[in-house]
Amino acid sequence: MNKKALAVSAIVFFLLATLSFSAKAATNKTVKDLVVKSVDDSDHEIKALKDGDTYTIDVTNAKFKKAKSGNKTMKLSDIKKGDILNVKGSYDSHDVTATEVRDLSTTKSASFYGVVTEKNDATQTVKIETPKRGKLTIAILKSTKVKYDGKTRKFSDIRDDDKVIVTGTWNHSKKTITKTKKFYMLDKSDYDSMDD
């Protein structure tokens, strides 16, 4: 093999190796419970937070769906700051090219991000302020999973200014969450940039 053929072979090998590495760098997966920080309709981009990390999500070719399963569709403009998303797509660290975005804050069985503003021991309810959907009253039941840092907590552990993700039955007109399944207290510093 002459020098020219060797050089061409080396270039082809290098290009194939680079393409292979790039393909491995981006992984296809679904990340759950991302909290929407901002939505940019013109750039087809969502910025969302999880555990202190900011994800930049390109939704140019994504399908938008309501709830964690099913085929009810929606538009990018329906997604609001503070909504909880499950995002499926190609992840390169925290840059995402989404194929499917599911908004868990748009159906009767909903999930919301908010900040605790009030707690009522007598009625076992908590009020949270959500970024775009107003104040909601949350009923905490015996069956509600109250957690912080993966560990089970009690109603008495909930404090004003706690940042939380809540899942239950949403009554839009009454501004309530009943049949509450999850009440997860978040590490406050991880979600500080939500307050910007």
N, C-alpha and C positions, 0 to 999 in steps of 0.2 A: 504494500500500500504506500503510495507516495505521500509527500508532506501535505499537499493540498487536500487530499482525501482524509488524512488524519485530522487536519484542522477543521474540516467540515464536520467530521464525526464528533469531534470534541465539542463544537458549538451546538450541534443537535442534542448531544447528551446533556449539556449544561441547560439548554432550554427545557428539555423534558423534565430534568430534575427540579428546575425552578417551578414549572407548572405543577408538578406533583406536590412540592412543598406548599405552594399556595393553596392547592385544593385541600390539603390536610389542615392548614391553618384555620380555615373557616369550617365550622362544624354545624350540621343541621340538628336543631333541637327545639324544644319548647321551653321557654322560661315563664314561670307562673308568678302571679301577684306583683306585677310591675305597676308602680303608681305613676300615673301620667303627670308630668311636670308642665309640659307645654305641647301644643299642637300647631303646626305650621301647614295650613292648607296649600299655600302656593308652592312650597318646597316638597310637599308630600313627606313630611318628617314629623315624628313624635319623639320627644325627649321624655324618658321615664326613669324612675329611681327604684332600686332594690338594694337593701342592705348597704347603703352608703355609696353605691356605684350608680353612675349615670349612664344610661343606655341611649344611643342615638339610633333611631329606628327608621330606615327608609321604607316607606309604605307605598311606593310608586306602583308596584304590581301586586299588592296584597289584597286579599279578600277580607272584608270586614263582616264579622258575625256577632250576634248577640248571644250571651250566655256561654257557659263552658262546654256545651254540646248543642247539636241541632243545626239547622240550616237557615235560621232567620238572619237576613242580611241587614246591613246598615251602611251609613256613609261616614267618611272621615270626619265630616263636620258635626256628627252626632257625639263624638268623643270629647269629653270635658276634662279639664284639669282635676286631678284627684280620683279619676276613674281607675279601676283596677283592671289590668289587661293580662291575658295569657297570649304570648307572642311566639309564633312558630316561624322558623326561618333559618337563614345561614348566619351564624355568629362568628365574628372575628374579634375576639375579646368583647368589647362592649359596643361595637358597631354591628348593626343588624340589617340584613336585607330580608324583610318579612315576606312570607307567602300567605300567612293568615294571622289576623288580629282578632281576638275575641274580647269583647268588652263585657265584663262581669257586672257592670254597674247600670245596665240598661233594661233589666227584666225584673219580674216580680221577685224571683229568688236572686238577690243581688249582693254584691260586695262593694264596700266603700272604704275610702281612706278619710280620716278626720282627726280632730284634736278634741280631747275631752274638755268640756266647759263646765259640767255640772254632774253631780252624782247624788242620787236619792236612795238612802239606805232603806227607807220604809217601803218603797215600791220596787226596789232592786232594778232601778233604771239609771241609764247614763245618757247625757246629752252630748253629742259631738257636733262640731262645726266642720262641714265639708267645704272644700274650696269653691265649688260651683253649684252644689245642690242644696245649699242652706243647712240649717240645723236639723238634726235627726235625733229622735228619742229612741234609745236602744233598750229593749227588755232583756235582762240577763236572767236566764233560767238555770235550774239545777243541771240541765243537760248541756248548757253552753260551755264550750271549751274555752276557758280563759287561760291564756298562755303569755309568757314572756321568755324570750331566749330559749324556746323549745320546752320550757318547764311549765307544769300546771300551776296556776295561781288562783287566788280567791277573789271574790267581789271586793273584799276589803283592801286588796292590793292595788286597785285602780285608783289613780290620782288625777286631779285636774292637770291639764296640759300634757297628759299622756298622748302620744301619737299612736293611732290604732288602725288596724284593718278589721272590719266587721262584716260578717256574712249572715244573712237571714232573709226573712220575707219582708219586702219593702212595700209600704203603702205610700204612694207618691203624694196623695192629697192630704193624708194625716201626718205626713213627715215622720213615720215610725218604722222601726225595724222590729218585727216580732219573730217568734220561732227562731231566735238567734242561735246559729250553729257555732260560729267562731267569733271570738273577741280577742284578737292578738295585739298585745302591746309591743310597740316597736322601739328599737334603740333610737332615742330622740335625735342624737347627733347624726345618725344615718340619713335623717330626713329633714335636716335643717334647711337645705336649699329649696324645699317646698315653700318656705315662707318668703322667698324672694319675690 
